[in-house]
Amino acid sequence: MRRRSNTEAMPNRRVLIVLFDGVQSLDLTGPLEVFSGANRYVRECLDGAAEYEVATASPGGVAVRSSSGLRIPPDLDLTEAPVPHTLLVPGGDGTRLPQDDLVGWLRAHAGRAERLVSVCTGAFLLAEAGLLDGRRVTTHWASCDTLAERFPGVRVDPDPIFVRDGHVATSAGVTAGIDLALALVEEDLGREAALTVARYLVVFLRRPGGQAQFSAQLRAQSARREPLRDLQGWISDHPGADLSVEALAERVGLSPRQFARAFTAEVGVTPGRYVDRVRLEAARRLLEDSSRGIEQVARDCGYGTPEAMRRAFLRVLGVSPAEYRRRFRTSVRETTREGSGHADRRPALRPAHRA
């Protein structure tokens, strides 16, 4: 049913996405599909709301090659592009190469945009243009240390899916750009619009910005020595076990002091922090994929009490376990109903609510 927007008519939302050789194509097309879906929602459901006007631009208006080899012709020459409402800078392998023309344009013009957005390693281009100094930002987990080292004036947070700091928004790797674009649509058009787009794209609505890049981080940190590497796997398989430093040290035949020192040196975090991450990851997945109660999940993942698990979730994710489950739990309705001959087409994930 078509209905009138309950807000004042929104000004034109001009979105400009910059292109360069080596761009990651999904950093571009993910947000583009979100804005396109939002326009479909506006046309079908809202009166008085303006659509997004999305354009791409490259220095000189020349076609670029993505990191996967896709040829992408831009809509505009960047030097002739009007000042957008939202300026989006994608990432990709090309951010490791000199992009003097693009960085110069960003330095001169990007500050005039009402919203400045980067996806993945696009944050490097914004930082090089001096647009992230003093701001809290994020990028792909594998590039966070490099970003912090190259640009010490930027406060890099390696954990969140995306970060908002004033009019600047930065996201983690690749698909996190979709999460950030959905958040922008929710800000502009409301939660129902963003939920509709997410359902159409068959994605979460929406992973909260504070959700950590858990699995990627855990896979990235592997000990060199086999006993410690095997222990990492054992910890992941037994989150509810006694995972104290003393117990873990005994499993690998070291003193607690030797173990803590060796583990931290090889894995990059202390045993305690690693265990915290594993337990939170395990609890997160049980809340998503099982019907176990909160108390049972807390016991199975080594928290002991639901309150201890709740404190861990609030500290890292900014939401309680119950709220997390409401956002992300897989719905049994998605399975094919026996004898019906068809599946329920409702989204497999429960809609998110504001934290």
Legacy VTK file of the C-alpha trace (Angstrom):
# vtk DataFile Version 3.0
C-alpha trace
ASCII
DATASET POLYDATA
POINTS 355 float
0.000 0.000 0.000
1.318 3.415 -0.945
1.488 5.872 1.922
2.688 9.379 2.493
5.978 9.943 4.274
5.538 11.166 7.822
8.573 13.450 7.480
9.186 16.649 5.625
10.014 16.158 1.946
13.605 14.990 1.874
16.046 17.031 -0.189
17.669 15.309 -3.116
20.136 12.697 -1.926
22.909 12.889 -4.465
25.396 10.055 -3.951
28.755 10.141 -5.704
30.914 7.001 -5.753
34.508 7.533 -6.834
36.275 4.975 -9.010
39.926 4.094 -9.590
41.924 1.223 -11.044
42.007 -1.688 -8.611
38.707 -0.822 -6.937
36.955 -3.718 -5.175
33.796 -4.148 -7.234
31.603 -5.253 -4.316
32.571 -2.129 -2.353
30.896 -0.269 -5.201
27.979 -2.514 -6.155
26.927 -3.464 -2.604
26.004 0.075 -1.513
24.749 0.822 -5.034
22.190 -1.998 -4.780
21.101 -0.738 -1.358
20.435 2.777 -2.684
18.706 1.342 -5.758
16.466 -0.765 -3.538
15.691 2.298 -1.441
14.572 4.124 -4.580
12.246 1.253 -5.409
10.774 1.540 -1.914
10.289 5.309 -2.320
8.468 4.868 -5.621
6.191 2.135 -4.279
5.561 3.221 -0.704
6.384 6.868 -0.029
5.044 10.182 -1.250
7.091 13.312 -0.698
10.462 11.592 -0.359
13.179 12.182 -2.895
15.068 9.339 -4.479
18.814 8.838 -4.324
20.640 10.159 -7.362
23.634 7.849 -7.624
26.533 8.520 -9.973
30.056 7.196 -10.373
33.082 9.284 -11.290
36.758 8.733 -11.986
39.646 11.159 -12.571
39.460 12.117 -16.224
36.211 10.201 -16.684
38.094 7.133 -17.915
36.948 3.562 -17.445
38.659 1.657 -14.635
39.461 -1.989 -13.978
38.340 -3.511 -10.715
40.652 -5.741 -8.685
38.866 -8.732 -10.245
39.352 -7.414 -13.790
35.858 -5.997 -14.336
35.831 -2.948 -16.642
33.717 -0.164 -15.138
32.918 2.981 -17.159
32.064 5.962 -14.908
29.136 8.300 -15.327
31.214 11.443 -14.854
34.640 12.999 -14.932
35.447 13.541 -11.263
36.630 17.096 -11.928
33.167 17.966 -13.309
31.102 16.180 -10.687
28.761 18.333 -8.572
29.211 18.354 -4.819
27.226 15.357 -3.524
25.191 14.925 -0.395
26.983 11.606 0.241
30.467 10.939 -1.078
31.427 7.261 -1.018
35.010 6.051 -1.408
35.330 2.285 -1.972
38.429 0.245 -1.257
40.382 -2.406 -3.093
43.917 -3.278 -4.103
44.152 0.040 -5.922
44.359 1.918 -2.612
47.895 0.550 -2.261
48.923 2.367 -5.462
49.493 6.121 -5.892
46.160 7.848 -6.486
47.424 11.415 -6.603
44.631 12.847 -8.756
41.926 11.253 -6.655
43.499 12.165 -3.318
44.031 15.739 -4.511
40.368 16.000 -5.497
39.269 14.556 -2.162
41.475 17.005 -0.275
39.980 19.939 -2.180
36.321 18.950 -2.415
35.308 16.083 -0.120
34.902 18.321 2.913
31.915 19.982 1.249
29.870 16.773 1.207
27.288 16.402 3.968
28.267 12.765 4.491
31.668 11.253 3.840
31.724 7.456 3.607
34.433 4.880 3.014
34.171 1.145 2.491
37.013 -1.198 3.419
40.433 0.249 2.508
38.845 3.351 1.031
39.685 4.770 4.461
43.326 4.967 3.328
42.406 7.439 0.571
40.421 9.608 2.989
43.266 9.484 5.503
45.825 10.427 2.871
43.671 13.427 1.996
43.750 14.482 5.661
40.032 13.910 6.139
40.241 11.426 9.030
42.629 13.211 11.391
41.418 12.967 14.972
38.489 10.744 14.031
37.607 7.234 15.129
37.469 4.980 12.071
37.651 1.371 10.981
38.651 -0.584 7.892
39.196 -4.198 6.850
40.549 -6.127 9.844
43.694 -7.117 7.918
44.548 -3.450 7.229
43.807 -1.832 10.583
47.381 -2.011 11.883
48.751 -0.560 8.643
46.238 2.291 8.695
47.165 3.134 12.286
50.901 3.028 11.534
50.694 5.159 8.385
48.336 7.730 9.849
49.017 8.128 13.594
46.569 11.026 13.811
43.693 8.664 13.020
42.088 6.617 15.816
41.675 3.162 14.282
39.234 0.747 15.926
39.810 -2.754 14.471
36.658 -4.385 15.820
33.422 -2.756 14.537
31.571 -3.478 11.324
31.254 0.269 10.816
31.911 3.479 12.730
30.169 6.862 12.634
32.137 9.897 13.777
30.292 13.093 13.007
29.573 13.312 9.287
32.239 10.681 8.515
31.343 6.988 8.341
33.830 4.191 7.704
33.156 0.473 7.339
35.054 -2.771 7.570
35.780 -5.050 4.630
33.683 -5.536 1.532
30.188 -6.671 2.608
30.264 -4.336 5.622
29.625 -1.572 3.094
26.129 -3.007 2.673
25.540 -2.766 6.424
26.660 0.843 6.437
24.545 1.733 3.398
21.492 0.178 5.091
22.209 2.306 8.158
22.280 5.420 5.973
18.967 4.464 4.344
17.455 3.920 7.794
18.681 7.368 8.795
17.181 8.963 5.686
13.963 7.039 5.103
13.264 5.131 8.292
13.641 1.623 9.566
10.852 0.111 7.465
12.548 1.256 4.272
15.865 -0.240 5.303
14.180 -3.467 6.418
12.419 -3.794 3.061
15.691 -3.305 1.175
17.454 -5.828 3.388
14.733 -8.400 2.786
14.997 -7.875 -0.953
18.774 -8.332 -0.851
18.435 -11.288 1.568
20.812 -9.771 4.113
20.741 -8.860 7.776
18.986 -5.707 8.850
21.282 -4.706 10.026
24.385 -5.892 11.779
24.931 -3.240 14.442
27.972 -1.080 13.820
29.490 -2.352 17.040
29.365 -5.993 15.999
32.943 -7.209 15.851
34.712 -8.846 12.954
34.986 -11.981 15.109
35.625 -14.910 12.837
38.038 -13.078 10.604
40.099 -11.980 13.585
40.212 -15.462 15.081
41.308 -17.058 11.816
43.961 -14.407 11.327
45.770 -15.175 14.574
47.359 -18.593 14.403
50.282 -19.627 16.572
53.467 -20.794 14.853
54.215 -23.669 17.224
52.033 -26.731 16.827
51.143 -27.236 20.523
49.803 -23.688 20.799
48.100 -23.896 17.416
46.398 -27.156 18.429
45.391 -25.536 21.705
43.651 -22.744 19.804
41.520 -25.319 18.029
40.767 -27.094 21.305
39.676 -23.819 22.912
37.259 -23.165 20.034
35.786 -26.663 20.411
35.435 -26.430 24.213
34.310 -22.891 25.152
32.588 -24.202 28.267
35.679 -25.889 29.687
38.080 -24.539 32.312
40.043 -22.113 30.123
42.055 -20.441 32.855
45.710 -19.726 32.185
46.669 -22.441 34.641
44.502 -25.092 32.975
45.636 -24.170 29.468
49.273 -24.079 30.488
48.974 -27.573 31.900
47.577 -28.861 28.589
50.714 -27.748 26.708
53.201 -28.612 29.443
54.322 -25.098 30.323
54.276 -23.056 33.467
51.501 -20.454 33.558
54.050 -17.665 33.157
55.822 -19.332 30.224
52.511 -20.150 28.572
51.072 -16.641 28.889
54.234 -15.114 27.456
54.498 -17.573 24.546
50.796 -17.409 23.681
50.718 -13.614 23.649
53.861 -13.421 21.509
52.575 -15.853 18.883
48.856 -15.102 18.812
48.987 -11.358 19.375
46.586 -11.245 22.309
46.680 -12.566 25.866
45.143 -15.984 26.586
42.359 -14.315 28.548
41.388 -11.995 25.726
41.529 -14.818 23.199
39.242 -16.938 25.368
36.847 -14.000 25.704
36.639 -13.711 21.917
36.101 -17.445 21.427
33.352 -17.565 24.040
31.567 -14.566 22.602
31.793 -16.049 19.108
30.413 -19.373 20.369
27.567 -17.672 22.239
26.753 -15.520 19.233
26.405 -18.557 16.980
24.292 -20.497 19.482
21.957 -17.522 19.819
21.667 -17.325 16.032
21.342 -21.013 15.193
19.901 -22.857 18.201
16.823 -22.774 20.397
18.789 -23.065 23.650
17.757 -20.631 26.329
19.952 -17.734 27.402
20.907 -19.483 30.632
21.893 -22.679 28.810
23.963 -20.739 26.248
25.769 -18.963 29.080
26.646 -22.303 30.712
27.662 -23.979 27.460
29.976 -21.118 26.546
31.716 -20.888 29.883
30.150 -17.730 31.265
28.679 -19.427 34.300
25.759 -17.035 34.648
23.504 -15.185 32.184
24.546 -11.900 33.809
28.214 -12.540 33.031
27.332 -13.207 29.390
25.113 -10.137 29.295
27.979 -7.939 30.507
30.264 -9.373 27.826
27.716 -8.723 25.059
27.020 -5.172 26.216
30.728 -4.393 26.496
31.628 -5.601 23.006
28.424 -5.426 20.956
26.405 -2.810 22.769
23.340 -5.100 22.908
22.144 -7.783 25.320
22.089 -11.485 24.340
18.298 -11.383 24.101
18.417 -8.375 21.782
21.135 -9.996 19.712
18.970 -13.103 19.273
16.001 -10.990 18.183
18.153 -9.426 15.487
19.915 -12.451 14.113
18.254 -15.715 15.050
17.547 -17.988 12.090
13.822 -18.510 11.646
12.391 -21.991 11.412
9.809 -20.548 9.047
12.423 -20.458 6.313
12.418 -24.254 6.081
10.054 -25.940 3.665
6.841 -26.946 5.367
6.405 -30.676 5.099
3.697 -31.557 2.645
3.078 -27.963 1.564
5.222 -28.120 -1.543
6.682 -24.681 -0.965
8.790 -22.750 1.477
7.747 -19.766 3.519
9.376 -16.810 1.783
9.548 -14.581 4.830
13.064 -13.457 5.767
15.195 -16.042 7.519
16.310 -13.448 10.052
14.297 -11.524 12.527
14.236 -7.776 11.916
16.612 -5.662 13.914
15.554 -3.044 16.434
17.472 -0.029 17.480
19.901 -0.691 20.311
LINES 1 356
355 0 1 2 3 4 5 6 7 8 9 10 11 12 13 14 15 16 17 18 19 20 21 22 23 24 25 26 27 28 29 30 31 32 33 34 35 36 37 38 39 40 41 42 43 44 45 46 47 48 49 50 51 52 53 54 55 56 57 58 59 60 61 62 63 64 65 66 67 68 69 70 71 72 73 74 75 76 77 78 79 80 81 82 83 84 85 86 87 88 89 90 91 92 93 94 95 96 97 98 99 100 101 102 103 104 105 106 107 108 109 110 111 112 113 114 115 116 117 118 119 120 121 122 123 124 125 126 127 128 129 130 131 132 133 134 135 136 137 138 139 140 141 142 143 144 145 146 147 148 149 150 151 152 153 154 155 156 157 158 159 160 161 162 163 164 165 166 167 168 169 170 171 172 173 174 175 176 177 178 179 180 181 182 183 184 185 186 187 188 189 190 191 192 193 194 195 196 197 198 199 200 201 202 203 204 205 206 207 208 209 210 211 212 213 214 215 216 217 218 219 220 221 222 223 224 225 226 227 228 229 230 231 232 233 234 235 236 237 238 239 240 241 242 243 244 245 246 247 248 249 250 251 252 253 254 255 256 257 258 259 260 261 262 263 264 265 266 267 268 269 270 271 272 273 274 275 276 277 278 279 280 281 282 283 284 285 286 287 288 289 290 291 292 293 294 295 296 297 298 299 300 301 302 303 304 305 306 307 308 309 310 311 312 313 314 315 316 317 318 319 320 321 322 323 324 325 326 327 328 329 330 331 332 333 334 335 336 337 338 339 340 341 342 343 344 345 346 347 348 349 350 351 352 353 354
